[in-house]
Amino acid sequence: MTSSPVDAATLAGQTGLIIPFDPHRFRSAATHYLAGRPPYAERLIRHVAQFCALNDADHVLDLGCGPGQLARALAPFVRQVTAIDPEPEMLATAGRLAEASGISNVIFTQGSSLDLGPHLGHFNLASIGRAFHWMDRVDTLRRLDGLLEPGGAVVLFDDKHPPLPENAWLDDFETLHERYSEQDSGRRIRKGTDWLPHEAVLLGSAFPVLDRVSALDRYPLSIERLVDRVLSRSSTTSARLGDKAAAMIEDIGKLVAQWGKSGVLQEVVETRALIARRA
């Protein structure tokens, strides 16, 4: 993946487009996150591990780990994972799930990208799943440059829905979500015309060599799971919506009744990994 690098002045302008840090943004979303968000495909994790040549001597940093899905998925490939998140509720969920899965080589630590420093040690890979936009991206990459080994990589994980017939309901769903999230200032910042995509920020950083791997999967999607998905989004958590949450859930039921069969939608999800390395 190649493109022209972003000039320094443009990148410097990112400092004015940082979403204000809120360590408890996802507190009420913790119980909904794993149930609602599309899972990262197991073969996607294998692709990343193979591409980055991970081995049992390596150390991984999982930044903004949430309930720990990436930390648990990467743990079998490496010696140790250090998983960091600012929200105690997310860390508690992540710790319980790791213990239940018999995973003992993950260390869960409360903190954020603002806490990155030499005290954490050095790493062969830094993973960030659906969280990079919440960080000061320029500063985070600068800090990671000091923590990653010479051959290390930053890997951004996310998901998207390709324009397939199974996903025809998605436009109506996003319109619904937009209606209930329009007051969220953080969402307005990253949906604005001045917001640079992650690729542009990476191309102007110490990690400008970009590759992307992905995997597509089809899933059934119930009303309950779609409700969990909306409540897992920071702009429409139950804490943020308050009395409006019941109306939103009712609207989701109407959407599923319109598009689904027997109360179930189908979706095709592409889970993706953007692998960024030094030149």
C-alpha positions as CSV (number, residue, x, y, z in Angstrom):
1,M,0.0,0.0,0.0
2,T,1.6,3.2,-1.1
3,S,0.8,6.9,-1.1
4,S,2.4,10.3,-0.9
5,P,3.5,11.2,2.7
6,V,1.5,13.8,4.5
7,D,3.5,17.1,5.0
8,A,4.6,18.1,8.5
9,A,2.2,21.1,8.6
10,T,-0.8,18.9,7.9
11,L,0.2,16.4,10.6
12,A,0.9,19.2,13.0
13,G,-2.7,20.3,12.4
14,Q,-3.8,17.0,13.9
15,T,-3.1,18.4,17.4
16,G,-6.2,20.5,17.0
17,L,-8.3,17.5,16.1
18,I,-7.7,15.3,19.1
19,I,-10.8,14.0,20.8
20,P,-10.7,15.0,24.5
21,F,-9.5,12.1,26.7
22,D,-12.3,10.5,28.8
23,P,-11.0,7.5,30.7
24,H,-14.5,6.3,31.4
25,R,-16.0,6.7,28.0
26,F,-16.8,3.0,27.7
27,R,-17.7,2.3,31.4
28,S,-21.4,1.4,30.7
29,A,-20.4,-0.2,27.3
30,A,-18.2,-2.9,28.9
31,T,-21.0,-5.5,29.3
32,H,-22.2,-5.0,25.7
33,Y,-18.9,-4.9,23.8
34,L,-18.1,-8.5,23.2
35,A,-21.8,-9.5,22.6
36,G,-22.3,-6.7,20.1
37,R,-19.1,-6.1,18.2
38,P,-18.1,-8.3,15.2
39,P,-15.4,-10.7,16.4
40,Y,-12.0,-10.6,14.7
41,A,-11.6,-13.7,12.5
42,E,-9.2,-16.3,14.0
43,R,-7.5,-16.6,10.6
44,L,-7.0,-12.8,10.5
45,I,-5.0,-13.2,13.7
46,R,-3.0,-16.0,12.2
47,H,-2.3,-13.9,9.1
48,V,-0.9,-11.1,11.3
49,A,1.2,-13.5,13.4
50,Q,2.7,-15.0,10.3
51,F,3.2,-11.7,8.5
52,C,4.9,-10.2,11.5
53,A,6.9,-13.5,12.2
54,L,5.7,-13.6,15.8
55,N,7.4,-16.3,18.0
56,D,7.3,-17.5,21.6
57,A,10.1,-15.1,22.6
58,D,8.2,-11.9,21.5
59,H,6.3,-9.4,23.6
60,V,3.1,-7.7,22.4
61,L,1.6,-4.4,23.6
62,D,-2.2,-4.3,23.2
63,L,-3.2,-0.7,23.6
64,G,-6.8,0.2,24.4
65,C,-7.4,-3.5,24.9
66,G,-11.1,-3.2,26.0
67,P,-12.4,-6.6,27.1
68,G,-9.2,-8.2,25.8
69,Q,-10.2,-10.0,22.6
70,L,-7.0,-9.1,20.8
71,A,-4.8,-9.8,23.8
72,R,-6.3,-13.3,24.2
73,A,-6.1,-14.0,20.5
74,L,-2.4,-13.0,20.2
75,A,-1.3,-14.6,23.5
76,P,-0.8,-18.1,22.1
77,F,1.7,-16.8,19.5
78,V,4.1,-14.9,21.9
79,R,5.8,-15.0,25.2
80,Q,3.8,-12.2,26.9
81,V,1.1,-9.6,26.1
82,T,0.8,-6.4,28.1
83,A,-2.8,-5.2,27.7
84,I,-3.6,-1.6,28.6
85,D,-7.0,0.2,29.0
86,P,-8.2,3.2,31.0
87,E,-11.5,1.7,32.0
88,P,-11.5,-0.7,35.0
89,E,-14.7,-2.3,34.0
90,M,-13.2,-3.4,30.6
91,L,-10.1,-4.7,32.4
92,A,-12.2,-6.7,34.9
93,T,-14.1,-8.3,32.0
94,A,-10.8,-9.0,30.1
95,G,-9.2,-10.6,33.2
96,R,-12.2,-12.9,33.8
97,L,-12.2,-14.1,30.2
98,A,-8.5,-14.7,30.1
99,E,-8.7,-16.7,33.3
100,A,-11.6,-18.7,32.0
101,S,-9.7,-19.5,28.8
102,G,-6.6,-20.6,30.7
103,I,-4.5,-17.8,29.3
104,S,-1.8,-16.9,31.8
105,N,0.7,-14.8,29.7
106,V,-1.4,-11.6,29.6
107,I,-0.8,-8.7,32.0
108,F,-3.7,-6.3,32.3
109,T,-2.8,-2.8,33.3
110,Q,-4.9,0.3,33.7
111,G,-3.6,3.2,31.6
112,S,-3.8,4.9,28.2
113,S,-1.6,6.0,25.4
114,L,-0.6,9.0,27.6
115,D,1.1,6.5,29.9
116,L,3.3,4.9,27.3
117,G,7.0,5.1,28.3
118,P,10.2,3.1,28.8
119,H,9.0,1.7,32.1
120,L,6.8,-0.7,30.1
121,G,9.7,-2.3,28.4
122,H,10.2,-3.1,24.7
123,F,7.8,-4.9,22.3
124,N,7.9,-6.6,19.0
125,L,4.3,-5.6,18.1
126,A,1.8,-3.0,19.2
127,S,-1.9,-3.9,18.5
128,I,-4.7,-1.3,18.6
129,G,-8.2,-2.5,18.0
130,R,-11.0,0.0,17.1
131,A,-9.3,2.6,19.5
132,F,-6.7,4.6,17.6
133,H,-9.1,7.4,16.9
134,W,-9.5,8.0,20.6
135,M,-5.8,8.8,21.0
136,D,-3.5,11.6,20.1
137,R,-2.4,9.6,17.1
138,V,0.8,11.6,16.3
139,D,1.9,11.5,19.9
140,T,1.0,7.8,20.3
141,L,3.1,6.8,17.3
142,R,6.0,8.9,18.5
143,R,5.9,7.1,21.9
144,L,5.5,3.6,20.2
145,D,8.6,4.4,18.1
146,G,10.6,4.4,21.4
147,L,9.1,1.2,22.6
148,L,9.1,-1.1,19.5
149,E,12.1,-3.2,18.6
150,P,13.8,-2.4,15.3
151,G,11.7,-4.9,13.3
152,G,8.5,-4.2,15.3
153,A,5.2,-3.2,13.8
154,V,2.1,-1.2,14.8
155,V,-1.1,-3.1,13.8
156,L,-4.5,-1.4,13.7
157,F,-7.5,-3.7,13.8
158,D,-10.9,-2.7,12.6
159,D,-13.9,-3.9,10.6
160,K,-16.1,-2.8,7.8
161,H,-19.2,-4.1,5.9
162,P,-18.7,-4.6,2.2
163,P,-21.6,-3.5,-0.1
164,L,-23.2,-6.9,-0.4
165,P,-26.9,-7.8,-0.4
166,E,-26.7,-9.2,3.1
167,N,-25.7,-5.8,4.3
168,A,-28.5,-3.8,2.7
169,W,-30.0,-3.0,6.1
170,L,-26.8,-1.2,7.2
171,D,-27.7,2.2,5.7
172,D,-30.9,2.4,7.7
173,F,-29.1,1.2,10.8
174,E,-26.4,3.9,10.5
175,T,-29.0,6.5,9.9
176,L,-30.7,5.4,13.1
177,H,-27.5,5.4,15.0
178,E,-26.6,8.9,13.7
179,R,-30.0,10.2,14.9
180,Y,-29.2,9.1,18.5
181,S,-25.5,10.1,18.5
182,E,-25.7,13.5,16.9
183,Q,-24.9,15.3,20.2
184,D,-21.6,13.4,20.7
185,S,-18.8,15.9,20.2
186,G,-16.1,13.2,19.7
187,R,-18.1,11.6,16.9
188,R,-18.5,15.0,15.2
189,I,-14.7,15.5,15.3
190,R,-13.8,12.3,13.6
191,K,-16.6,12.5,11.1
192,G,-15.6,16.0,10.1
193,T,-13.9,16.9,6.8
194,D,-10.6,17.9,8.5
195,W,-10.1,14.5,10.1
196,L,-7.2,12.6,8.5
197,P,-7.6,8.9,8.0
198,H,-5.3,6.6,10.0
199,E,-3.3,5.8,6.8
200,A,-2.4,9.4,6.3
201,V,-1.2,9.7,9.9
202,L,0.9,6.5,9.6
203,L,2.5,7.6,6.4
204,G,3.7,10.8,8.1
205,S,5.1,8.8,11.1
206,A,8.0,6.5,11.9
207,F,5.9,3.6,10.5
208,P,5.2,4.5,6.9
209,V,5.4,1.1,5.3
210,L,1.8,-0.2,5.2
211,D,0.2,-3.5,4.4
212,R,-3.3,-4.7,5.0
213,V,-4.7,-8.2,5.5
214,S,-8.4,-9.1,6.0
215,A,-10.9,-11.9,6.4
216,L,-14.6,-11.9,5.4
217,D,-17.3,-13.8,7.4
218,R,-21.1,-14.1,7.4
219,Y,-23.0,-14.0,10.7
220,P,-26.6,-14.1,11.8
221,L,-27.5,-10.9,13.8
222,S,-30.3,-11.0,16.3
223,I,-32.1,-8.0,17.7
224,E,-30.4,-8.6,21.0
225,R,-27.0,-8.5,19.5
226,L,-27.7,-5.4,17.4
227,V,-28.9,-3.7,20.6
228,D,-25.6,-4.7,22.3
229,R,-23.7,-3.3,19.4
230,V,-25.3,0.1,19.7
231,L,-24.9,0.2,23.4
232,S,-21.2,-0.7,23.0
233,R,-20.6,2.5,20.9
234,S,-19.3,5.4,23.0
235,S,-21.8,7.8,21.4
236,T,-24.8,5.7,22.3
237,T,-24.0,4.0,25.6
238,S,-26.8,3.6,28.1
239,A,-25.1,6.2,30.3
240,R,-25.0,8.8,27.5
241,L,-28.6,8.1,26.1
242,G,-30.4,8.0,29.5
243,D,-34.1,8.0,28.9
244,K,-33.6,7.8,25.1
245,A,-32.2,4.3,25.3
246,A,-35.6,2.7,25.4
247,A,-36.8,4.5,22.3
248,M,-33.6,3.6,20.4
249,I,-34.0,-0.1,21.3
250,E,-37.6,0.1,20.0
251,D,-36.4,1.6,16.8
252,I,-33.9,-1.2,16.4
253,G,-36.7,-3.7,16.8
254,K,-38.6,-2.1,14.0
255,L,-35.5,-2.1,11.7
256,V,-34.9,-5.8,12.3
257,A,-38.6,-6.5,11.6
258,Q,-38.4,-4.7,8.3
259,W,-35.1,-6.2,7.1
260,G,-34.8,-9.6,8.9
261,K,-36.4,-12.9,8.8
262,S,-37.8,-14.3,12.0
263,G,-36.2,-11.5,13.9
264,V,-32.7,-12.1,12.5
265,L,-30.5,-10.2,10.1
266,Q,-27.6,-11.4,8.1
267,E,-24.3,-9.5,7.9
268,V,-21.0,-10.0,6.1
269,V,-18.1,-8.4,8.0
270,E,-14.6,-7.8,6.8
271,T,-12.2,-7.8,9.8
272,R,-9.0,-6.0,8.9
273,A,-5.5,-5.4,10.1
274,L,-3.4,-2.5,8.9
275,I,0.2,-3.4,9.5
276,A,2.6,-0.4,9.8
277,R,6.4,-0.8,9.9
278,R,9.4,1.4,9.7
279,A,11.0,2.2,6.4
